[in-house]
Amino acid sequence: MTAANINDFGEIYSAYAAGCLDPAFALMLETQAALRPDVSRAIARAETIAGIILETEASAVMSEGAVQSALAMIDAIEAPNQRMKAAKLAGQGLDEVLALPEPVRDHALQACGDRGWQRLGDGVARLKLDVKSEAEVELYRIGAGRTVPRHSHEGGEFTLVVAGGYSDDSGQFGPGDLAYKGPQDTHQPTGDLDGTCYALAIREGGLRFTGAMGLLQRMLGK
């Protein structure tokens, strides 16, 4: 499987609406919904169905101050000053990151301030995002016409194009497109010539590079 279709993910929409979807895939879904109206509508339908089911459940008594406690927790999560984080991005594509859809933009700004980009090659870098998930979550920046080193995967990998586009052996992918690669797949994404590509990758396990980078990876034991 290389290209993913919206109809393939009914269970994901249901899990998201029920509030039990893994944070990594919730981020992927929210970001895709910001780019594609059909995904946004699919989420809305799932949430409507979930709401109808919830109304049939027996009500539970909330503890005193539960609402205030929940709001305080939300405020604590949103408290970090993103402007200070963004200031550390000077010279690292700040304008590009600020133009990304809000679900992934906030995580990218915080990650840039915390750890910064890791260079993978000429014009290619990746940024590890911390979304409190067991899955590996990374944002890739692929310069126009630049190529990610050829690699396979230790487990399955979902890749959502957030901005720009890229091509590999399986086709061309643009904003809002979602691709899947399994452990048996090897590919070498190349950014489109008309601009920088940003792609959100969620996977089980790391990358296995081939060629010289693969040799270096094995020597370092990574």
C-alpha positions in Angstrom: 0.0 0.0 0.0 1.4 3.4 -1.0 -1.4 5.9 -1.3 -4.0 6.1 1.5 -7.6 6.9 0.8 -10.0 8.7 3.2 -12.3 5.6 3.2 -9.5 3.5 4.7 -9.7 5.2 8.1 -13.2 4.9 9.4 -11.9 3.3 12.6 -9.5 6.2 13.1 -12.2 8.8 12.8 -14.3 6.9 15.3 -11.5 6.6 17.8 -10.7 10.3 17.4 -14.3 11.2 18.1 -14.3 9.0 21.2 -11.2 10.6 22.5 -9.1 7.4 22.5 -6.9 7.9 19.5 -3.1 7.9 20.0 -1.8 11.5 20.2 0.4 11.0 17.2 -2.4 10.0 14.9 -4.7 12.6 16.5 -2.1 15.2 15.4 -2.0 13.7 11.9 -5.7 13.7 11.6 -6.2 17.3 12.9 -3.5 18.5 10.5 -5.0 16.7 7.5 -8.4 18.1 8.4 -6.9 21.6 8.3 -5.8 20.9 4.7 -8.7 18.9 3.3 -12.4 19.8 3.7 -13.4 16.1 3.1 -11.4 14.9 6.1 -12.8 17.7 8.2 -16.4 16.6 7.2 -15.5 13.0 8.0 -14.4 14.0 11.5 -17.5 16.1 12.0 -19.7 13.1 11.0 -17.8 10.8 13.4 -18.2 13.3 16.2 -21.9 13.6 15.6 -22.4 9.9 15.8 -20.3 9.7 18.9 -22.4 12.5 20.5 -25.6 10.6 19.7 -24.2 7.5 21.3 -23.0 9.5 24.3 -26.5 10.9 24.9 -27.8 7.3 25.4 -25.3 6.6 28.2 -26.2 7.0 31.8 -25.1 10.3 33.3 -22.4 10.5 36.0 -22.1 12.9 38.8 -19.0 15.2 38.5 -16.9 16.0 41.5 -17.0 19.5 42.9 -14.6 21.8 41.0 -14.1 19.3 38.2 -14.7 21.8 35.4 -12.4 24.4 36.9 -9.7 21.8 37.4 -10.0 20.7 33.7 -9.8 24.3 32.5 -6.7 24.9 34.7 -5.0 21.8 33.1 -5.7 23.1 29.6 -4.3 26.5 30.5 -1.1 24.9 31.9 -0.7 23.0 28.6 -1.1 26.1 26.5 1.0 28.3 28.8 4.5 28.1 27.1 5.3 31.3 25.3 5.5 30.3 21.7 6.9 33.6 20.7 10.1 32.9 22.7 10.3 29.5 21.0 9.9 31.0 17.6 12.6 33.6 18.2 15.1 30.7 18.4 14.2 29.7 14.8 15.9 32.8 13.3 17.7 31.6 10.1 16.0 28.2 10.2 12.9 28.9 8.1 10.8 30.7 10.7 8.4 32.1 8.1 7.9 28.6 6.6 7.1 27.0 10.0 4.7 29.8 11.0 2.8 29.2 7.8 2.2 25.5 8.6 -1.3 24.5 9.8 -1.9 25.2 13.5 -2.1 21.6 14.7 1.5 20.8 13.7 2.9 24.4 13.8 2.7 24.6 17.6 4.5 21.3 18.1 7.2 22.4 15.5 7.8 25.7 17.2 8.3 24.0 20.6 10.6 21.3 19.1 12.7 24.0 17.4 13.2 25.7 20.7 13.9 22.5 22.6 16.2 20.5 20.3 16.3 22.0 16.8 16.6 20.4 13.4 18.8 17.4 12.6 20.4 17.6 9.2 20.1 14.4 7.0 21.7 15.7 3.9 22.0 18.7 1.6 18.7 20.6 1.9 17.0 17.9 4.0 16.4 18.0 7.8 14.1 16.4 10.3 12.6 17.7 13.6 11.5 15.3 16.3 8.2 16.2 17.8 7.1 15.3 21.4 3.4 14.5 21.3 3.4 12.1 24.3 3.1 9.0 22.0 5.0 5.8 21.8 5.2 6.2 18.0 8.1 8.2 16.5 6.8 11.5 15.2 9.0 13.7 13.0 8.5 16.7 10.8 10.7 16.7 7.6 11.9 19.7 5.7 12.9 18.8 2.1 14.3 21.6 0.0 13.1 22.1 -3.6 14.6 19.3 -5.7 16.5 17.8 -2.7 16.3 14.1 -1.9 16.0 12.2 1.4 18.6 9.4 1.6 17.2 6.1 0.4 15.8 4.1 3.3 13.4 1.4 4.5 11.6 1.2 7.8 11.7 -0.9 10.9 7.9 -0.8 11.1 4.9 0.9 9.3 5.2 4.6 8.5 2.4 7.1 7.7 3.6 10.3 5.9 1.3 13.4 5.6 2.4 16.2 3.3 1.8 19.4 5.2 3.2 21.9 2.6 4.7 21.6 -0.8 5.1 18.2 -2.2 7.4 15.3 -3.0 7.7 12.3 -5.3 9.1 8.7 -4.8 8.8 5.4 -6.7 5.1 5.1 -5.8 4.0 8.5 -7.0 3.6 12.2 -6.3 2.1 13.6 -3.1 0.9 17.1 -2.3 -0.6 19.0 0.7 -3.1 16.8 2.5 -2.0 13.6 0.8 -1.2 10.6 3.1 1.1 7.8 2.1 1.9 4.5 3.9 5.1 2.4 3.8 5.6 -0.9 5.4 8.8 -2.6 6.6 9.3 -4.2 3.2 9.2 -0.9 1.3 12.3 1.2 0.3 12.0 4.7 -1.1 13.8 7.9 -1.7 11.5 11.0 -1.5 12.5 14.0 -3.6 11.0 17.4 -3.0 9.1 19.1 -5.8 11.0 21.8 -7.7 8.4 24.6 -7.0 9.1 25.0 -3.3 10.0 23.5 0.1 8.2 20.4 1.2 7.2 19.8 4.8 6.0 16.3 5.7 4.8 14.8 9.0 6.0 11.2 9.5 4.5 8.8 12.1 6.1 5.4 12.4 6.8 2.3 14.5 10.6 2.2 14.9 13.3 4.1 13.1 14.6 4.4 9.6 17.1 2.0 8.0 19.3 3.9 5.5 21.0 2.3 2.6 24.4 3.1 0.9 27.0 5.2 2.7 24.6 6.6 5.2 23.4 3.1 6.0 27.0 2.0 6.7 27.5 5.0 9.0 24.3 4.2 10.8 25.4 0.6 11.4 28.8 1.8 12.6 27.2 4.1 15.1 24.8 1.5 16.2 21.7 3.6 15.5 
